[in-house]
């Protein structure tokens, strides 16, 4: 049976604006459709809340709150929310349509990814989550199904449908935990309340799955998997796949610590660690042959489905702002310490050298180390962030703007500008591009020249000679 043609919304004009063309996917809270915005003549993805939820005023308020929160979040690795509306008993979001495939599709096709490639997927995911965390939002459902890989190689995080402002977490229904069992942090299982470190945990589980081809825990029921998240430590990926580098084991271990206080403080902290790990990984790690066929839980497994489950009510620990970074490997062939008597004169020389070193160190740090702002215009925003962090900048990503010169997701300007000399540790503001702004050309057929010029000017266009 063709479920698309059987869907009563397919072919319908919603809210006098969105012509629904086909159904893309159905989730736990909503169904996503491919639609044409006839007002702006652009293809969009419509997220329509399930009717049973649309009848609940509390859910509708949360859904509308989601639209406002996510619409304010502008980042090249986040799927944009354009609009929110209702049509009788239908409540919907209009979102950016991203052609491509999900990360789950990639795992089905390839089984697992080499370590470097896995990090190259995770870094933009963490950049997107980091932007959300800085805006006071928690995703709550980080998993491969919610990561899109576009045909031109971009990575986008989708479905902030469960994300809410951190301050509003107590609005979650009492006695219910919301999320995906396979990626759910221990505190979500025990209390049903998530903070930014819960997203960090889920990202660590996702990295585990990318390099091993399976989730760390399997069980006959969702509750048996949830029990393992609470009572067991996530194993090192290399215990399943021996060629996984120790740096990946370290990242996964830090991100999936059972105690939230032992994890990186937020996705930005984990992003810094992931970039550092990617830099330290040998290039040969990416040349490893693709793994065995995928042996983990299939997409239909309950561990991959967003679920609502009963849970006991306890409160989570307060966030801890500790930065965690992977440690570089220590050589197992380090030279042994020399044994024997050190004469008194040797100690005098050592003391003198240390005194000189301390003096030079004090002089060095009294001087402001200068760095040069790199040329980043036209560079992918995520790559630009990585490069700037490596040079010692603290990076802020500003509100994206339209640009006729630079494509979507590219850097259109920086502050300070390229080649400026500044102190190390200075803030570098990056402005992403939304690409060229598209406007609807008004119909002027049958108008007089004066009226036609007014209509064209009102649309933001210039009349040619």
The 8 nearest C-alpha neighbors of each residue, nearest first, counted from 0:
[[1, 2, 5, 4, 3, 6, 22, 7],
 [0, 2, 3, 4, 5, 6, 22, 21],
 [3, 1, 5, 4, 0, 6, 22, 21],
 [4, 2, 6, 5, 1, 22, 21, 9],
 [3, 5, 6, 2, 1, 9, 7, 21],
 [6, 4, 2, 3, 7, 1, 0, 9],
 [5, 7, 3, 4, 8, 9, 2, 22],
 [8, 6, 9, 5, 4, 11, 10, 3],
 [7, 9, 11, 6, 10, 19, 12, 13],
 [10, 8, 19, 11, 21, 7, 20, 6],
 [11, 9, 19, 20, 8, 18, 12, 21],
 [10, 12, 8, 9, 19, 18, 13, 7],
 [13, 11, 18, 17, 15, 19, 16, 14],
 [12, 14, 17, 15, 16, 11, 18, 86],
 [13, 15, 86, 16, 12, 17, 85, 84],
 [16, 14, 13, 12, 17, 18, 37, 86],
 [15, 17, 14, 37, 36, 13, 38, 12],
 [18, 16, 36, 13, 12, 35, 34, 19],
 [17, 19, 12, 35, 34, 11, 13, 20],
 [20, 18, 34, 9, 10, 11, 21, 33],
 [21, 19, 34, 33, 9, 10, 18, 22],
 [22, 20, 33, 9, 32, 19, 3, 23],
 [21, 23, 32, 3, 24, 33, 31, 9],
 [22, 24, 32, 31, 33, 21, 25, 30],
 [25, 23, 31, 30, 22, 26, 32, 29],
 [24, 26, 30, 31, 29, 27, 23, 22],
 [27, 25, 29, 28, 30, 24, 305, 31],
 [26, 28, 305, 29, 306, 25, 304, 30],
 [29, 27, 26, 49, 48, 30, 52, 160],
 [28, 30, 48, 49, 47, 26, 27, 46],
 [29, 31, 25, 47, 46, 26, 24, 48],
 [32, 30, 46, 24, 45, 23, 25, 22],
 [33, 31, 22, 45, 23, 44, 21, 34],
 [32, 34, 44, 21, 20, 22, 19, 43],
 [35, 33, 19, 20, 18, 43, 42, 17],
 [36, 34, 42, 18, 17, 37, 41, 43],
 [35, 37, 17, 41, 40, 38, 39, 16],
 [38, 36, 40, 39, 16, 35, 17, 41],
 [37, 39, 36, 40, 16, 439, 41, 17],
 [40, 38, 41, 37, 36, 439, 438, 437],
 [41, 39, 37, 36, 38, 35, 42, 439],
 [42, 40, 36, 39, 35, 43, 37, 38],
 [41, 43, 35, 34, 36, 96, 40, 44],
 [44, 42, 96, 95, 34, 94, 35, 33],
 [43, 45, 96, 33, 94, 32, 95, 93],
 [46, 44, 93, 32, 31, 92, 94, 47],
 [45, 47, 31, 92, 91, 30, 29, 32],
 [48, 46, 91, 29, 30, 90, 45, 31],
 [49, 47, 29, 90, 28, 53, 91, 50],
 [50, 48, 29, 52, 51, 28, 53, 47],
 [49, 51, 53, 52, 48, 54, 89, 88],
 [52, 50, 49, 53, 54, 55, 48, 28],
 [51, 53, 54, 55, 50, 49, 58, 48],
 [52, 54, 50, 55, 51, 59, 48, 49],
 [53, 55, 52, 51, 56, 50, 88, 59],
 [54, 56, 52, 58, 53, 57, 59, 51],
 [57, 55, 59, 58, 60, 54, 53, 52],
 [58, 56, 60, 59, 55, 61, 62, 52],
 [59, 57, 61, 55, 60, 56, 62, 52],
 [58, 60, 62, 56, 61, 57, 53, 63],
 [59, 61, 57, 63, 58, 62, 64, 56],
 [62, 60, 64, 58, 59, 63, 65, 57],
 [61, 63, 59, 65, 64, 60, 58, 66],
 [64, 62, 66, 60, 65, 61, 59, 67],
 [65, 63, 61, 67, 62, 66, 60, 68],
 [66, 64, 62, 68, 63, 67, 69, 61],
 [67, 65, 63, 64, 69, 68, 70, 83],
 [66, 68, 70, 64, 65, 69, 71, 63],
 [69, 67, 65, 71, 66, 70, 64, 72],
 [68, 70, 72, 71, 66, 67, 65, 80],
 [71, 69, 80, 67, 72, 68, 66, 79],
 [70, 72, 69, 68, 73, 67, 80, 66],
 [73, 71, 69, 70, 74, 68, 131, 134],
 [74, 72, 398, 399, 71, 75, 79, 77],
 [73, 75, 77, 76, 72, 127, 399, 130],
 [76, 74, 408, 77, 73, 431, 380, 407],
 [75, 77, 155, 127, 74, 154, 156, 123],
 [78, 76, 156, 155, 74, 75, 127, 79],
 [77, 79, 157, 95, 155, 156, 80, 76],
 [80, 78, 95, 94, 77, 81, 70, 73],
 [81, 79, 94, 70, 82, 93, 95, 69],
 [82, 80, 94, 93, 79, 70, 95, 83],
 [81, 83, 93, 92, 80, 84, 94, 66],
 [84, 82, 92, 91, 93, 66, 63, 81],
 [83, 85, 91, 90, 92, 82, 86, 14],
 [84, 86, 90, 89, 91, 87, 14, 88],
 [85, 87, 89, 14, 88, 90, 13, 84],
 [86, 88, 89, 85, 90, 14, 13, 84],
 [87, 89, 86, 90, 53, 85, 50, 54],
 [90, 88, 86, 85, 87, 91, 53, 47],
 [91, 89, 85, 48, 47, 84, 53, 88],
 [92, 90, 47, 46, 84, 83, 48, 85],
 [91, 93, 83, 46, 45, 82, 94, 47],
 [94, 92, 45, 82, 81, 44, 83, 80],
 [95, 93, 80, 44, 81, 43, 79, 45],
 [94, 96, 79, 43, 78, 44, 97, 80],
 [95, 97, 43, 44, 94, 98, 42, 33],
 [96, 98, 95, 99, 149, 147, 78, 44],
 [99, 97, 149, 96, 150, 100, 148, 147],
 [98, 100, 149, 150, 148, 97, 147, 101],
 [101, 99, 148, 147, 104, 149, 102, 98],
 [100, 102, 147, 104, 103, 146, 144, 148],
 [101, 103, 143, 105, 104, 146, 147, 144],
 [102, 104, 143, 106, 101, 144, 105, 107],
 [105, 103, 107, 101, 102, 106, 100, 108],
 [106, 104, 102, 108, 103, 107, 109, 101],
 [107, 105, 110, 103, 109, 108, 104, 111],
 [106, 108, 104, 105, 110, 109, 293, 103],
 [109, 107, 105, 106, 110, 104, 293, 292],
 [110, 108, 106, 111, 107, 105, 292, 289],
 [109, 111, 293, 292, 106, 212, 107, 290],
 [110, 112, 212, 209, 210, 109, 290, 211],
 [111, 113, 210, 117, 209, 116, 114, 289],
 [114, 112, 285, 116, 115, 117, 210, 287],
 [113, 115, 117, 116, 210, 112, 118, 285],
 [116, 114, 118, 117, 285, 113, 277, 119],
 [115, 117, 119, 118, 113, 114, 112, 120],
 [116, 118, 114, 120, 115, 119, 112, 209],
 [117, 119, 121, 115, 120, 116, 122, 114],
 [120, 118, 116, 117, 122, 121, 115, 123],
 [121, 119, 118, 117, 122, 123, 116, 124],
 [120, 122, 118, 124, 119, 123, 125, 117],
 [121, 123, 125, 124, 119, 120, 118, 270],
 [124, 122, 126, 125, 121, 381, 127, 120],
 [125, 123, 121, 127, 126, 122, 128, 156],
 [124, 126, 128, 122, 127, 123, 266, 270],
 [125, 127, 123, 129, 124, 128, 122, 130],
 [128, 126, 124, 130, 76, 125, 129, 77],
 [127, 129, 125, 131, 130, 126, 266, 132],
 [128, 130, 266, 267, 126, 132, 131, 127],
 [129, 131, 133, 127, 128, 132, 126, 134],
 [132, 130, 128, 134, 136, 129, 133, 135],
 [131, 133, 129, 135, 136, 134, 130, 128],
 [132, 134, 130, 135, 131, 129, 136, 267],
 [133, 135, 131, 132, 136, 130, 72, 164],
 [136, 134, 132, 164, 165, 133, 131, 137],
 [135, 137, 164, 132, 131, 163, 165, 134],
 [136, 138, 162, 195, 139, 163, 132, 194],
 [137, 139, 162, 159, 140, 161, 141, 198],
 [140, 138, 137, 161, 162, 198, 178, 141],
 [139, 141, 178, 138, 179, 142, 161, 305],
 [142, 140, 201, 139, 198, 145, 202, 138],
 [141, 143, 144, 145, 140, 205, 182, 146],
 [144, 142, 102, 103, 146, 145, 101, 205],
 [143, 145, 103, 142, 146, 101, 102, 147],
 [146, 144, 157, 143, 142, 156, 158, 147],
 [147, 145, 156, 143, 102, 101, 144, 155],
 [146, 148, 101, 155, 154, 100, 102, 149],
 [149, 147, 154, 100, 99, 153, 101, 152],
 [150, 148, 99, 153, 152, 151, 98, 147],
 [149, 151, 99, 152, 98, 148, 153, 100],
 [152, 150, 149, 153, 148, 99, 154, 98],
 [151, 153, 149, 150, 148, 154, 99, 147],
 [154, 152, 149, 148, 151, 155, 150, 76],
 [153, 155, 148, 147, 76, 123, 149, 152],
 [156, 154, 76, 147, 77, 146, 78, 157],
 [157, 155, 146, 77, 145, 76, 78, 147],
 [156, 158, 145, 78, 159, 146, 155, 77],
 [159, 157, 160, 145, 156, 161, 78, 138],
 [158, 160, 162, 138, 161, 157, 69, 65],
 [161, 159, 158, 162, 65, 62, 138, 28],
 [162, 160, 159, 139, 138, 163, 140, 158],
 [163, 161, 138, 159, 137, 160, 139, 136],
 [162, 164, 136, 137, 165, 65, 161, 167],
 [163, 165, 136, 135, 167, 166, 137, 168],
 [166, 164, 167, 135, 168, 136, 163, 137],
 [165, 167, 164, 168, 169, 135, 163, 136],
 [168, 166, 164, 165, 169, 170, 163, 171],
 [169, 167, 170, 165, 166, 171, 192, 164],
 [168, 170, 171, 167, 166, 192, 172, 173],
 [169, 171, 168, 167, 172, 173, 61, 166],
 [172, 170, 169, 168, 173, 175, 192, 167],
 [171, 173, 175, 170, 174, 169, 176, 191],
 [172, 174, 175, 171, 312, 191, 170, 176],
 [173, 175, 309, 310, 312, 172, 311, 176],
 [176, 174, 309, 308, 173, 172, 310, 307],
 [175, 177, 191, 308, 307, 309, 310, 187],
 [176, 178, 307, 306, 175, 191, 308, 305],
 [177, 179, 305, 140, 306, 139, 180, 183],
 [178, 180, 305, 304, 181, 182, 303, 183],
 [179, 181, 302, 183, 182, 225, 221, 178],
 [180, 182, 302, 179, 183, 303, 214, 224],
 [183, 181, 201, 180, 179, 204, 184, 142],
 [182, 184, 180, 179, 181, 187, 201, 178],
 [183, 185, 187, 197, 186, 200, 182, 188],
 [186, 184, 229, 188, 187, 228, 257, 189],
 [187, 185, 189, 188, 184, 190, 315, 192],
 [188, 186, 191, 192, 184, 185, 190, 189],
 [187, 189, 185, 186, 191, 190, 225, 310],
 [188, 190, 186, 187, 311, 191, 310, 185],
 [191, 189, 313, 312, 192, 187, 186, 188],
 [190, 192, 176, 187, 188, 175, 189, 193],
 [193, 191, 187, 190, 186, 168, 315, 194],
 [194, 192, 197, 187, 191, 139, 186, 195],
 [193, 195, 196, 197, 137, 165, 192, 198],
 [194, 196, 198, 197, 265, 137, 132, 199],
 [197, 195, 199, 198, 194, 265, 259, 200],
 [196, 198, 200, 199, 195, 184, 194, 193],
 [197, 199, 201, 196, 195, 200, 139, 202],
 [200, 198, 196, 202, 197, 201, 254, 266],
 [201, 199, 255, 197, 203, 254, 198, 202],
 [200, 202, 182, 204, 198, 203, 199, 141],
 [203, 201, 205, 199, 200, 204, 198, 206],
 [202, 204, 251, 254, 200, 206, 201, 205],
 [205, 203, 207, 201, 202, 206, 182, 208],
 [204, 206, 202, 208, 207, 203, 209, 201],
 [205, 207, 209, 203, 208, 204, 202, 210],
 [208, 206, 204, 205, 209, 210, 236, 211],
 [207, 209, 213, 205, 212, 214, 211, 206],
 [208, 210, 206, 111, 207, 212, 112, 211],
 [209, 211, 112, 111, 208, 207, 212, 114],
 [212, 210, 208, 213, 111, 209, 240, 207],
 [213, 211, 111, 208, 110, 209, 293, 295],
 [295, 214, 212, 208, 211, 294, 296, 215],
 [213, 215, 208, 216, 295, 207, 181, 204],
 [216, 214, 233, 213, 217, 234, 207, 204],
 [217, 215, 214, 224, 218, 227, 181, 228],
 [218, 216, 224, 215, 219, 214, 296, 302],
 [219, 217, 224, 220, 223, 216, 221, 222],
 [218, 220, 223, 221, 217, 224, 222, 301],
 [219, 221, 223, 222, 218, 224, 301, 302],
 [220, 222, 224, 223, 225, 302, 301, 180],
 [223, 221, 225, 224, 220, 226, 180, 218],
 [222, 224, 226, 220, 225, 221, 218, 227],
 [225, 223, 221, 227, 218, 222, 226, 217],
 [224, 226, 222, 228, 227, 223, 180, 221],
 [227, 225, 223, 229, 224, 228, 222, 230],
 [228, 226, 231, 230, 224, 229, 225, 223],
 [229, 227, 225, 226, 185, 230, 231, 224],
 [230, 228, 185, 226, 227, 231, 225, 257],
 [229, 231, 227, 228, 226, 232, 185, 257],
 [232, 230, 227, 228, 229, 233, 226, 257],
 [231, 233, 234, 257, 230, 256, 228, 255],
 [232, 234, 215, 231, 235, 255, 252, 228],
 [235, 233, 232, 236, 238, 215, 252, 237],
 [234, 236, 248, 237, 238, 233, 252, 251],
 [237, 235, 238, 239, 248, 207, 240, 234],
 [238, 236, 241, 240, 243, 239, 235, 242],
 [237, 239, 236, 235, 240, 241, 234, 243],
 [240, 238, 237, 236, 241, 211, 235, 234],
 [239, 241, 237, 242, 238, 243, 211, 236],
 [240, 242, 237, 243, 238, 239, 236, 244],
 [243, 241, 240, 244, 237, 287, 284, 245],
 [242, 244, 237, 241, 240, 236, 114, 245],
 [245, 243, 246, 247, 242, 248, 237, 114],
 [246, 244, 248, 247, 249, 243, 237, 328],
 [247, 245, 249, 244, 248, 276, 250, 325],
 [248, 246, 250, 249, 245, 244, 251, 243],
 [247, 249, 245, 235, 251, 246, 250, 236],
 [250, 248, 246, 252, 247, 251, 325, 253],
 [251, 249, 247, 253, 252, 248, 325, 254],
 [250, 252, 203, 254, 248, 253, 249, 255],
 [251, 253, 249, 255, 250, 254, 248, 256],
 [254, 252, 250, 262, 251, 255, 256, 249],
 [253, 255, 203, 200, 262, 251, 252, 199],
 [256, 254, 200, 252, 253, 203, 251, 257],
 [255, 257, 258, 253, 262, 254, 261, 252],
 [256, 258, 255, 259, 185, 232, 229, 184],
 [257, 259, 260, 256, 261, 262, 185, 186],
 [260, 258, 261, 262, 196, 257, 256, 316],
 [261, 259, 258, 319, 262, 318, 316, 264],
 [260, 262, 259, 258, 256, 263, 253, 257],
 [263, 261, 254, 259, 253, 260, 256, 264],
 [264, 262, 323, 322, 265, 268, 269, 321],
 [263, 265, 320, 321, 319, 268, 322, 262],
 [266, 264, 268, 267, 195, 196, 263, 199],
 [265, 267, 129, 269, 268, 125, 199, 128],
 [268, 266, 129, 270, 269, 265, 271, 126],
 [267, 269, 271, 270, 266, 265, 263, 322],
 [268, 270, 266, 272, 267, 271, 263, 273],
 [271, 269, 267, 273, 268, 272, 125, 266],
 [272, 270, 274, 268, 269, 273, 275, 267],
 [271, 273, 324, 269, 275, 270, 274, 325],
 [274, 272, 270, 276, 275, 271, 269, 277],
 [275, 273, 277, 271, 276, 272, 270, 278],
 [274, 276, 272, 278, 273, 277, 271, 279],
 [277, 275, 273, 279, 278, 274, 280, 272],
 [278, 276, 274, 280, 275, 279, 273, 115],
 [277, 279, 275, 276, 280, 274, 281, 273],
 [280, 278, 276, 277, 275, 281, 327, 246],
 [281, 279, 277, 278, 276, 282, 284, 115],
 [282, 280, 283, 284, 279, 285, 278, 277],
 [281, 283, 284, 285, 280, 286, 115, 279],
 [284, 282, 286, 285, 281, 287, 280, 115],
 [285, 283, 282, 286, 281, 287, 114, 115],
 [286, 284, 113, 283, 115, 287, 282, 114],
 [285, 287, 283, 284, 288, 282, 113, 289],
 [288, 286, 285, 284, 113, 289, 283, 290],
 [289, 287, 290, 286, 113, 285, 112, 291],
 [290, 288, 287, 112, 291, 111, 109, 113],
 [289, 291, 111, 110, 288, 292, 109, 112],
 [290, 292, 110, 293, 289, 111, 294, 109],
 [293, 291, 110, 294, 290, 109, 108, 111],
 [294, 292, 110, 212, 295, 107, 291, 109],
 [293, 295, 292, 213, 212, 296, 110, 291],
 [296, 213, 294, 212, 293, 214, 297, 208],
 [295, 297, 300, 213, 298, 294, 214, 217],
 [298, 296, 299, 300, 295, 303, 294, 107],
 [297, 299, 300, 303, 296, 103, 304, 301],
 [298, 300, 297, 301, 303, 304, 296, 302],
 [299, 301, 302, 298, 297, 303, 296, 304],
 [302, 300, 304, 303, 221, 299, 180, 220],
 [301, 303, 181, 180, 300, 304, 221, 179],
 [304, 302, 301, 300, 179, 298, 181, 305],
 [305, 303, 301, 179, 302, 306, 300, 299],
 [306, 304, 179, 178, 27, 303, 177, 307],
 [305, 307, 178, 177, 179, 304, 308, 27],
 [306, 308, 177, 176, 175, 178, 309, 305],
 [307, 309, 176, 175, 306, 310, 177, 174],
 [310, 308, 175, 174, 176, 307, 311, 191],
 [309, 311, 174, 175, 189, 176, 312, 308],
 [312, 310, 189, 190, 313, 174, 309, 191],
 [313, 311, 190, 174, 310, 189, 314, 191],
 [314, 312, 190, 311, 189, 315, 191, 192],
 [313, 315, 190, 316, 312, 192, 186, 189],
 [316, 314, 186, 317, 313, 192, 190, 193],
 [315, 317, 318, 314, 259, 260, 319, 186],
 [316, 318, 315, 319, 260, 259, 194, 314],
 [319, 317, 316, 320, 260, 264, 196, 259],
 [320, 318, 260, 321, 264, 317, 259, 261],
 [319, 321, 264, 322, 318, 263, 265, 260],
 [320, 322, 264, 319, 263, 323, 262, 260],
 [323, 321, 263, 268, 264, 320, 324, 269],
 [324, 322, 263, 321, 268, 272, 325, 269],
 [323, 325, 272, 326, 322, 271, 269, 275],
 [326, 324, 272, 249, 250, 246, 327, 276],
 [325, 327, 328, 324, 246, 249, 276, 329],
 [328, 326, 329, 325, 246, 279, 276, 245],
 [327, 329, 326, 330, 246, 245, 331, 325],
 [330, 328, 331, 327, 333, 332, 326, 245],
 [329, 331, 332, 333, 328, 327, 334, 335],
 [330, 332, 333, 329, 328, 334, 335, 327],
 [333, 331, 330, 334, 335, 329, 328, 336],
 [332, 334, 331, 330, 335, 329, 336, 328],
 [333, 335, 332, 336, 337, 331, 330, 329],
 [336, 334, 337, 333, 332, 338, 331, 330],
 [335, 337, 338, 334, 333, 339, 332, 340],
 [338, 336, 335, 339, 334, 340, 341, 333],
 [337, 339, 336, 340, 341, 335, 334, 342],
 [338, 340, 341, 337, 342, 336, 345, 335],
 [339, 341, 342, 338, 343, 337, 345, 346],
 [342, 340, 345, 339, 343, 346, 344, 338],
 [343, 341, 345, 344, 340, 346, 347, 339],
 [342, 344, 346, 345, 347, 341, 348, 340],
 [345, 343, 347, 346, 342, 348, 341, 349],
 [344, 346, 348, 343, 347, 342, 349, 341],
 [345, 347, 349, 343, 344, 348, 350, 342],
 [346, 348, 344, 350, 345, 349, 351, 343],
 [349, 347, 351, 345, 350, 346, 352, 344],
 [348, 350, 346, 352, 347, 351, 353, 345],
 [351, 349, 353, 347, 348, 352, 346, 354],
 [352, 350, 348, 354, 353, 349, 347, 355],
 [351, 353, 349, 355, 354, 350, 356, 348],
 [354, 352, 356, 350, 355, 351, 357, 349],
 [353, 355, 351, 357, 352, 356, 350, 358],
 [354, 356, 358, 352, 353, 357, 359, 351],
 [357, 355, 353, 359, 358, 354, 360, 352],
 [358, 356, 360, 354, 355, 359, 353, 361],
 [357, 359, 355, 361, 356, 360, 354, 362],
 [360, 358, 362, 356, 361, 357, 363, 355],
 [361, 359, 363, 357, 362, 358, 356, 364],
 [360, 362, 358, 364, 359, 363, 365, 357],
 [363, 361, 359, 365, 360, 364, 358, 366],
 [364, 362, 360, 365, 366, 361, 359, 367],
 [363, 365, 366, 361, 362, 360, 367, 368],
 [366, 364, 362, 363, 361, 367, 360, 368],
 [365, 367, 364, 363, 368, 362, 361, 369],
 [368, 366, 422, 369, 365, 364, 423, 363],
 [369, 367, 423, 422, 366, 370, 364, 421],
 [368, 370, 422, 421, 423, 367, 420, 371],
 [371, 369, 421, 423, 420, 422, 372, 368],
 [370, 372, 420, 418, 419, 373, 421, 369],
 [371, 373, 417, 418, 419, 420, 370, 416],
 [374, 372, 417, 375, 371, 418, 387, 419],
 [373, 375, 417, 376, 372, 418, 416, 378],
 [376, 374, 378, 373, 383, 377, 410, 417],
 [377, 375, 410, 411, 378, 374, 412, 409],
 [376, 378, 409, 410, 405, 375, 411, 379],
 [379, 377, 409, 375, 376, 410, 383, 380],
 [378, 380, 409, 382, 381, 408, 383, 410],
 [381, 379, 383, 409, 382, 410, 408, 378],
 [382, 380, 384, 383, 379, 123, 385, 126],
 [381, 383, 385, 384, 379, 380, 386, 378],
 [382, 384, 380, 386, 381, 385, 378, 379],
 [385, 383, 381, 387, 382, 386, 388, 380],
 [384, 386, 382, 388, 383, 387, 389, 381],
 [387, 385, 383, 389, 384, 388, 382, 390],
 [386, 388, 390, 384, 389, 392, 385, 383],
 [389, 387, 392, 391, 385, 390, 386, 384],
 [388, 390, 386, 387, 391, 385, 392, 275],
 [391, 389, 387, 388, 392, 386, 370, 423],
 [390, 392, 388, 424, 389, 423, 387, 393],
 [393, 391, 424, 388, 425, 387, 426, 394],
 [392, 394, 426, 424, 425, 427, 388, 391],
 [395, 393, 427, 426, 428, 392, 384, 396],
 [394, 396, 428, 429, 427, 397, 393, 426],
 [397, 395, 429, 428, 430, 394, 398, 431],
 [396, 398, 430, 429, 399, 395, 428, 431],
 [397, 399, 73, 400, 430, 396, 431, 74],
 [400, 398, 431, 432, 430, 433, 73, 397],
 [401, 399, 432, 433, 398, 402, 431, 430],
 [400, 402, 433, 434, 435, 432, 436, 403],
 [403, 401, 435, 434, 404, 405, 432, 400],
 [402, 404, 435, 405, 434, 401, 436, 406],
 [405, 403, 402, 406, 435, 434, 411, 377],
 [406, 404, 402, 434, 411, 403, 377, 409],
 [407, 405, 434, 409, 432, 408, 433, 404],
 [406, 408, 434, 433, 432, 409, 405, 75],
 [407, 409, 75, 432, 379, 431, 380, 406],
 [410, 408, 379, 377, 378, 380, 432, 407],
 [409, 411, 431, 376, 377, 378, 380, 412],
 [410, 412, 376, 432, 431, 430, 405, 409],
 [413, 411, 430, 410, 376, 429, 414, 416],
 [414, 412, 429, 416, 428, 415, 430, 427],
 [415, 413, 416, 428, 427, 429, 412, 417],
 [414, 416, 413, 427, 419, 417, 372, 428],
 [415, 417, 414, 413, 419, 418, 372, 412],
 [416, 418, 372, 374, 373, 419, 415, 413],
 [419, 417, 372, 371, 373, 420, 416, 374],
 [418, 420, 372, 371, 417, 416, 421, 415],
 [419, 421, 371, 370, 369, 418, 372, 422],
 [422, 420, 369, 370, 419, 371, 423, 425],
 [423, 421, 369, 425, 368, 367, 370, 424],
 [422, 424, 425, 391, 368, 369, 370, 392],
 [423, 425, 392, 391, 393, 422, 426, 421],
 [426, 424, 392, 423, 422, 393, 427, 421],
 [425, 427, 393, 394, 392, 428, 424, 395],
 [428, 426, 394, 414, 393, 392, 395, 425],
 [429, 427, 395, 414, 413, 396, 394, 426],
 [428, 430, 413, 396, 397, 395, 412, 431],
 [429, 431, 397, 412, 399, 411, 410, 396],
 [432, 430, 399, 410, 409, 411, 408, 429],
 [431, 433, 407, 400, 434, 399, 409, 411],
 [432, 434, 407, 401, 400, 399, 408, 402],
 [433, 435, 407, 406, 402, 432, 401, 405],
 [436, 434, 403, 402, 401, 437, 433, 406],
 [435, 437, 401, 434, 438, 402, 403, 433],
 [436, 438, 435, 439, 39, 434, 440, 401],
 [439, 437, 440, 436, 458, 39, 459, 460],
 [438, 440, 39, 441, 437, 458, 40, 38],
 [439, 441, 438, 442, 458, 455, 460, 443],
 [442, 440, 443, 439, 455, 454, 458, 451],
 [441, 443, 444, 440, 454, 451, 446, 445],
 [444, 442, 451, 446, 441, 445, 454, 450],
 [443, 445, 446, 442, 451, 447, 441, 448],
 [444, 446, 443, 447, 442, 451, 448, 450],
 [447, 445, 443, 444, 451, 450, 448, 449],
 [446, 448, 450, 449, 451, 445, 443, 452],
 [447, 449, 451, 450, 452, 446, 453, 443],
 [450, 448, 452, 451, 447, 453, 446, 454],
 [449, 451, 453, 447, 452, 448, 446, 454],
 [450, 452, 448, 454, 443, 453, 449, 446],
 [453, 451, 455, 449, 450, 454, 456, 448],
 [452, 454, 450, 456, 451, 455, 457, 449],
 [453, 455, 451, 457, 452, 456, 450, 458],
 [454, 456, 452, 458, 457, 453, 460, 451],
 [457, 455, 453, 459, 460, 458, 454, 461],
 [458, 456, 454, 459, 455, 453, 460, 452],
 [457, 459, 455, 456, 460, 454, 440, 438],
 [460, 458, 456, 457, 455, 461, 438, 454],
 [461, 459, 456, 455, 458, 462, 457, 440],
 [460, 462, 456, 463, 455, 459, 452, 458],
 [461, 463, 460, 452, 464, 455, 456, 451],
 [464, 462, 461, 460, 452, 455, 456, 451],
 [463, 462, 461, 452, 448, 460, 455, 451]]
